[in-house]
Amino acid sequence: MNQFEYPRPQLVRDNWINLNGKWRFCFDDQLEYHLPDHGPEWTHEINVPFAVETKLSGIQDTGFHRAVWYEREFELAPNDKRTILHFGAVDYSARVWVNGRLVAEHEGGHTPFSADITGVMRADGKQVVTVFVEDDPADLAKPRGKQDWLLEPHSIWYPRTTGIWQTVWVEQVADTYIASLRWTPIFETYEIGCEVFASGHTQQELFVEVKIWHGEQLLADDYYKLLAGEANRKIALSDPGIDDSRNEILWSPERPTLLDAEVTLRAGDVVLDRIRSYTALRSVSINRDRFMLNGRPYQLRLVLDQGYWPESFMTAPSDEHLKRDVELVKLMGFNGVRKHQKIEDPRFLYWADRLGLLVWEEMPSAYRFSSRAITRMVREWTEAIQRDYSHPCIIVWVAFNESWGVPNLTLTQAHRNAVEALYHLTRTLDSTRPVIGNDGWEASATDILGIHDYDCDPEKLQARYAVTDPVRTLFDQRRPGGRILTLDGFPHRGQPIVLTEFGGIAYDPKQDPDADKTTWGYSRAHSAESYLGLYRDLLRVVNETFMFSGFCYTQFTDTFQEANGLLNADRTPKLPLEVISAATRNVALQRKEVETEGDRIPGGTGVPKTDP
C-alpha cells in the first residue's frame, strides 16, 4: 500500500504518516519475552502489513508460531496536537508500547484499534513502537475464518495469518477531534442520517458543519451544535419527485452515485478538525419473498469471494489489486460478492462503493463452542459492524455460516440461542439491513433463507427447486447437503430464498490422477468446452428458478488447494470474461463464444487494465 492510500476511506485527513514497510521482527514460540526492554532478540526483518506466513512479508514461514514481536522507529515531533496511532487489523491479540510505555491492548484479528500516544512521545521526535502479538494456532475458540488449525492446509481451509496484516499509521489531530462518523441513507424521505462523535476535551461548546455534494452541486450545508460530544441529525435532500431525476442520485451497482461530504468541527469560529467523507442514498429491504434495492425487486448475482492472494494471503498486494478484483467480478456478470469468512479491508469496500458492487459481510467463524468463543465473537462482530456501517455497498450481514462454531443446532439449546442472539444483536446495531443468522442450512432467526447445495447435475438441481409447494417438498422432505433447512419452531415465513453456495467446479484439463489432493473442487471439468457447458447449464437453472431471489456461485478465484474458481489464483480467467459474463447473466453472446482450447490465450483474455 503506498503513501497516498488513506486506510480509512470514509474519515480522511491529510496529515498522516504510513508506518508500513520494514520492521524488526522475531518469533516468541515459548513466550519468553514480556516487555520491550527485556528481550526480544530481533532475528528477522519483516515487511508490514504482510503476515509472516506470506512471501511478500520477506519471511514466508508457515509453521506453528504462537507469538511474535515487531518494532520500528518513526520520526514525529510532539506539538500542540494529539498524536493517534492506528492499526487496521492484527491477528489475534495485540499489546502495543511506544517508547517503552504500554499504550494499547486489543483482542480480535479482523478489526481496527487505536491509541492516543501524545503523552509518551519523546521531545526529540524519535519514536519507537513495539508490538507483541499472540495468535495460538491451536485455539479453535477464537474467530479465525478459513485459517487452518493443521500444519498443512486441508480441504477448504487455508494457511494461517499471524500478526499485523493491515496498514499501521499515525496522524495528528486537534485536542478535540472527530473520532467517528456514521451515515444512514433514508430512502423513503430522501434524507441522509448523519452522526458525528467528538473525542478529546469536549467540555467547550462545539459545532459541526456538514456539507454534501452531488458532483459539483451542493445539496446541503448544515450547522449543528454537539451535545455530550455528539450530533445526530437527518439532512433533508431536495426530492426531484420524478423517477428519472431520482435515479440520478440513487446508488446501485448499475449507477454507483456517491455523495461527497466534508465535516468540520468548530469551537466558535476556530476550526478544530476537518475530514473528507462520502455517503450514498440507497435502501435495502425485504418485501415478502424478494430482496429489494431502492424500493424495487432486485435479483442478486453474487460470487463467493475468499479474499486471498497467493503471495500475500488476506492482505492485498496493493490497492490496485483490490480495485481490480471489483472490476473482475463485474466483468464476469455478477453484481455482488459474498465475502466469505473474512472482514475485508476497508479499501475493498471503498472500491465496491465507488465502482458499484454489492457486498455481503460475514463474521469469521470459531470452531469450538464455548462461552469464551461467543464472547469473543460478539465483541469482534460488534466492532466490524461499527467500522463498516456507513458503506453503501454492504447490503447484508451474515453472523454464522453452515453452523460452524454452533455444530449442534438441532440438539443443543445454547447453540440455537447463540445464533438467535447474534441475529438480534446485529438487527439492533443496524436496523437498516437484512441479517442472516446462519447461512446454508439449519436456519432459525433470519431475514433471508440461504441454501448451500453443491449438486452439479443441472437437471437434479432444477427438479429440486422448481416445485409448486416448497414448504412441503423442500423444507419438510428434501435436505440439500444432508441438513434440514429450518430448525423446528422456525418454519419458512415467506422470506426470500437465495442459493448462497453452489457450483464449485474445478477445471482440470490435465486430468491429474492426484488432482484431488492439490486441486480440490465439488465437481470436475476436463476441457474448456465441458467447463463452460456445466457452468452455463447451472447458471441457467438458478437464473430461471422463480423461487430464488438470487444466487452466489462458488467461487471467484482458486484459493490454495481449493481450485474451483472462475479465475486462477493470480486472477487470470479460465475462460474469456465476456463468455463467463453471458453465462452468469443467462444471455446469449452474439459472437463466437469460446475458441478451441489450443487457440485461447492462456488465462489472459479480457483482463481489465486499471489506472495507476
N, C-alpha and C positions, 0 to 999 in steps of 0.2 A: 504494500500500500504506500503510495507516495505522499509527499508532504501536503498536497492540496486536496486530499480526500478527507474532509472532516468526518469523523466516525459517527456522529450523532446528527443525522441529516435534517431533523425537524426542530433542532435547537442549536443553531450555528452561530459561533462567534469567530471573529477574525484573529484574535490574539490567543494563539495556542502553539504548542510545541509537540511534534510527534516523537515519541520515545521508542518507536520500533527500530530495529537494527541489531547491532552486536551487543550482547550482554555476556558477562561472565556466568558460568553455569557449572553445577556439579550434581551428581546423584547422592542421595542420602537414604539408601535402602534399609539401613539398620537404625534410622532415626538417631544418629549420633550427635547431630548439632541442634542447638536450641536457640542461640542468639547470634546475630551477625558478628558480634565482637569476639566470639569464642567458637572458631570454626569459620565458615566452611572452607574446605580446600578446593580452590577453583581449578578443575581439571579440564574443562571444555569451554568453548565459546559457542553460543547459540544465536541464531538469527530469529529474533522475536518479530512477528507473533506466531511463528510456526512451531507446532508441538514437537517435542523431542523425537517422536517416532517418525517424523517426516523427512524426506530428502531435502526440502528447502530449509529446514532448521539447521542443516550442516552437521547433524549428529546421526540421525536415522537409526535409532536404537529402539526396536520394537519389543524388547524384553520386558519382564515384570519389574517395575520400579515403583516403590511405594511413596517416595518423597523426593523432591528436587528443590534446588536453590537457584536464584537468579540475583545478579547485581549489575548495576551500571551507574555512571556519573552523568549528570547533565548540568549545564550552565544556566542559572537563572538567579538574578539578584533579587532579594526581597525589596519591596517598596510599600506604598500605602494601600496596595490591593491585597485581596486574598488570593492564595495560590491553591488550586484544586488539582489533585492527581486522580486520573480516571483509568479504570481497567474495563475493557469491553467484555471479556469473559476469561475466567481462569478455572480450569478443571483440576481439582474439585474444591478443595478447601485451602484458602489463602490467608497468609499473615504478611503484613507489609510494614517495613521500617523505612524511615527517611532519616538519614544522618544518625542512625543507631536508635532512634525513638520509634516505638510502635505507634502506627497511625491508623491501621485498619485491619479488620478481620472479616472474612466473608466465606460463607459456605454456599455452594451451588455452581455447577460447572458451565451454565449457559447464560447467566445474567450479569449485568454490569454492577460495579460498585465504585465508590469514590472516597477520597479522604481530603479534608482541609489540612494542608501541611504548612500553613502560614507560620505557626508558632515554633516550628522545628527547623526552619531554614537557616543556613549559615550566612553570615553577613558578607562573606567574600564571594558568594554566588556559586560556589562549587558544592553541588548537592549530590548525595549518594542515596539511591533507592535499592533496597534489598527485599526480595520476595521469597518466602518459604511456601511450597505447595505440597499438600498431602493428597494423594489420589490412590487409595488402596485398590489394586486391580481385582482383588477377590471380593470386594464389597458389593453384594447384589442388592443391598437395601438403599442404594442411592440412585437417583435418576441418571441413567447412563446411556439411554438410547440404544444405538447399534454397536456400542463398544463391547468387544468380546471379552469374556472372563477366562477363556482358554488362551494358552500361549500363542497358538496359531489360529487365525480366523477360520471359522467353520460355518457351514450352512449359510444363513442370511446375516451373520454378524461379522464385524469388521475390526481392523486393528484399533487399539486404544488411542486416546488423545489425552496426553498428560501435560498439565501446566498451562502457561499463557498461550491462548490461541486466537485472541482478537486484540485489536490495537490498544496500546498504552499511550496516554497523552496527558499533558499538563496544560492548564490555562490559568490566566489571572483575571479575576473579576473584582467588582467593587465590594466594599464592606457589606453592602446589601445588594443582592443579585437575584436574578430569575433562576430558581432551582429546577422547576419543571413546568410543563405546558401540556394541556390536553385540548384536542379539538374533537367536537362531536357534530357531525352533519345531521341536520334535522330537515329531512327532505319534504315532509308534509307541509311545513310552514315556511320553507325557503329561508332557513336560518342556520347559522353556524354557532354551536356552543363553544365558548372559549373559557378555559380555566387556567389562571396564572397563579403560581405559587412562588412566593419570595422566601429567601433564606438569608441568614446572617443577622445583623442588627436591624430588626424590623419594627422598633418602637416608634420611629418617626412616621409622620404622615406620608403615605406612599400612594402614587397614582400610576396607572398603566395606560399607555396609549396603544391601540391595536389598529393597524392598517391592513386591509386586504385588497388585493388587485386581481382582476382577470385580464391577463396580458397587460396592456397599458392603461386599462380602465380602472380607476379607483372605485371599489364597491363600498368600502366602509372606512371610516376614520373616527374611532370611538375612544372615549376617555373615561376611565373608571377609577374609583377610589378602592384601595385594598383594605379589607377588614380582616384583622388577625392574620395578616400576611398573605391573604389570597383574594382573588377576584373571580367571580363565577357569573358570566353573563351570556345571553343569547344575542347574537348580532344578526339583525334582520337585513336580508338582501332584497333588492328590488326584484319582484316576481314579474317576469315579462308576460306571463299568462298564456301565451301561445306555445304549443308543444315544440315547434321548430326552434323558437327562441330559447325555450327552456333547455333543449338539448345542447345548446352552445356552451352551457355552463356545467352540465352534469358530467360526472366521471363514470366511465365504463371502459372495459377492455378495447372497445371499438373507437372510443373517443376519450382518452385519458386526460381530461381537462383538470389541471391543478390550479389552485388559487394561491398565489404568493402572498406571504404575510411578513409584517415587521412588527415586533413587540418591543416597546420601550418602557423601561421602568424609571420613574422620576420621583424626586423629592422636591416638590415645588417646581422651580424652573431648572433644577440640576438633573442632568441625565446620569443615572446610576448604571444602567445596563441597557444594551440593545441587542436583540437577537433576530436572525432571519429564520423563517419557517415557511411551511406551506400546509394547506389543507385541501379538501375537496368536498363537493356536495354530491352525495350519493346515499342510497339506502339499500340495505339488505334485510330481507324478512322471509317469513314462511306464510303462504296462503294455501291452506288445505294441503294438497299433495304436490305443490310446486314451490321451487325456490324462486324468490322474486328479487330482481335488481331494478332499482329506481321505479318501483311500482308495477313492473311488468314481469311475467313469467320468463325465466332465463335458463336455458339449457346449459348445464355445466359440462365442459370438456376438459377434464384435468389429466395431468400426468403425475405419477408418483416421483418425487424428487428427493433423493437421499442427501444431496448437498455435499458430496465428497469429490476430491480431485486426487489423481494418483500420486502426485509429488508433494501434496500439502494437506491431504485428508480434509478435515472440516473447515480449514481456512482456505479461502480462495487465493490463488497465487497473486492476484491483483484485482483492483476494482473493475478493470476491463473484463475480467473473466466473469464477474457477477453480471455485468451488463449483457455480455454475450449469451449467458445462459437464458436470460429472459427473452432475448431475441430469438434464440433457437427454439424455445418452447412455442413461441407464437408462430414461427415459420413452419412448424410441424402441425399447425392447425388447432392447437389447444388454446383455451382461453384462461387457463389457470394451472396451478400446481398444488398438490398436497405435499407440503414439506414434511417429510416422514422422520419422526423420532429425532428432531433437531429444532432448536430455536435458532433461526438463521440470523446471520449478521445483518444489522440494520441497513447496511449499504445495499444488500439484495432487495430489501423491502423498498428502499428509495427507488431503485430502477424499476421494480414492479409498479410502484406508484406512477412513475414518470412515463413508462412505456405502455402501461395498461395490461397488467396480469393479475388475476385473482389468486389469492393465497389462502390455503387452509393452514393454520398454525397448530402444531401438535406437540403436546408435552412429551419429552423423552421419558421412557419407562424405567422404573426399577423392576427387579425380577424376583424379589423376596418380599412377601407381605409382612409388615410389622408396623407398630405404631410409629417407630422411628422413620420408616420409609415413607409413610403417609405424611408425617410432619415435614419431612424434607421436601416432598413433592408439593405440598400446599404452599410452602414458603417460596419455592422457586417458580412455581406456576403463577403465583400472585405477582412476583417481580416481572415475569415475562409479559403478563397482560398489561401491567403498568407501563413497561417500556414501549410496547407496540400498539397500544390502544389507538393512537391517532393516525395510524397508517390506513389510508382508504383501501389499499389493496387487500387487506385482511378481511375476509368475509365470514369465516367460521373458525371457532375454537374447538379443538379435539383434546379431551382430557386423558382418555385411555385408548389403547389400541389392542385389539384381539385379546382382551383380558390379561395382558401382560402385567404382572405385579399384583393382580387380583385373580388368581387362576381358578378359584373355587366359587365362582359367582352363582352357580346353580345350587350349591350346598351350604355356603357359609354366609350368614347374615352380615358379618363385619365387612366382607368383601363387597357385598351389594351396597352397604352403607357408604363405603369409600367412593364408589362411582357416583352415587346419588349426591353425596356431599360435594364432590368436585364439580358436578354439573351445576348445582345450585350456587356454589361459591362463584363460579365463572359467570353465571347469569346475574349475580349480584354485582360483581366488579364491572361487568359490561352488559347492560340490558339491550344493547343495540344490535347484537349479532347472534345468529343461531349457535347453539352449542351441542356437540355430540358427547355423550357421557362415555360410551365405549364403542369404538368403531369396529365393524367387522361381523360381530355376532353377539349373542347374549346381552342385548340392549335392555336398558331399563329407562332411566330418565334421559331423554334425548329429544332434540328438535328435528333431527334428520336420522333416518334409519339407514346406516351404511352396511352394505353386504360385501363380503370378500368371497369370491368364487373363481377358482383357477381352472375350472373345466375348460379345456381348449378345443372342445368339439362344438363348433358353432350351432349345429342342429340341436344338440342337447341343451345348450345354453338358451336357445330360443324356446324350446319346449318347456323349460323350467320357468321362464319368466313371462311368456306370452300366455298368461292364464286369465280366465274370466273371473275367478274367485280367489284372489291371492291370500285372503285371510285364512281360508280353509286349506288350500292346496300348498301354499308356500310356507305360511307361518305355523301351521299345525302338522303337516305331513312331511314336507321335504326339509332337509337340513344341509344347505351348502356348506362345505368344509367339515361336515360331520357335527356341526354345532347348531343348537336352536338359535333362532334369530332374535327372539324376545324372551325375557325371563317371565316366569309366572307372576301374574299381578300387573304386568305391563304389556297388554295386548297392543297391537298396532292401532293407533288412533287416527290414522289418515295422514301421518307425516310424510313428507317427500321421501322417496326411496332412491338412493344413489348407489350404484355398483362401484364401491370405493376402492376395490382392488380386483383386477382380473388380468388375463393375458400372461405376461411374464415369459414371452417366447425367447429362447436362446437361439441365436443364429450361429450355426456350427458347420460352415462349408467344408472344413477339413475332415469332418466325421472322425474326430479323435476318439479312439476307444476308451481313453481315460478322461474324457471330457467332463464326466460328472464330478470329478474331483477338482477340476480347475475352472470350468465354465458352467456353473450351476444355473438351471432355469426350470420353470414349471413344465415346459414342453420344448421340442427342438425342431428347427427347420434347417435343412442341409443345402439349400440353394436360395439365391435371391428371389426366384420365382415362387418357391413354396413359402418362403418367409413372408413375402408381400401378400400372397394369396390367403394365408392364415390370418394375418393381421387385418386385411381388408374384410374378410368374412366375419371376424369377431366384432370389428367396429361397425359393420352394417347391422348386426344383430342388436348391439347395445344402443345404437342411434335410433333404430326403428322400434324398440320396445317401449311402448307408451308408458308402462309402469315406471320407468326410470326418469327421474328429474335431472339426471346427469350421470357421469361415469368418471373413473380415474384409472387410467391404464398403467400397469406396471411394466417398464418404468422408463424414466428419462435417459439415463446412461448406464452402461455397465459399471458396476461398483465392486472392485476387487474380484472375488470368485463368483459373485452374483452377476452373470453375464447375460442378463435378459433386457438390456436397454435398447432403445431405438437408436441411440448413439453409442459409439465406443467410449471408453473412459476418457479419452482425450478430446471428446466432443466431435469427432468426425462421424458423419452419418453412415449407417449401414445400407441405406437406400437414399436416392435423391430426396431432398427435403420436400420438394413440391409433390412428389409421389406419396410420401408419408402424410402430408397435409390433406391431400384429396381423400385418402382412405380414412383419416381421422374424422373428417367432416362428412364422410359418406357421399361424396360428389364425384362426378366423372371428370377425369383430366382430359383436356381437349387436344392432347398430342401424345406422342409415343411415351408410355408411362415408365418403362424401365428398359434399359439396354441389357444385352446379354451380360452375364457375369464377367466375361473376359473384356468387354468393352467399357465397363464402368470405370470411372476414376476412383481408385480405392479410397473410400472414406471421404473424398473431398468435395463431392457435388453439393453445391448450394450453401456452403458455409458462409455466413454473413461476415462482411467486414464492418468494423465499428470505428468510430472516430477515436483518436488517441486522447 
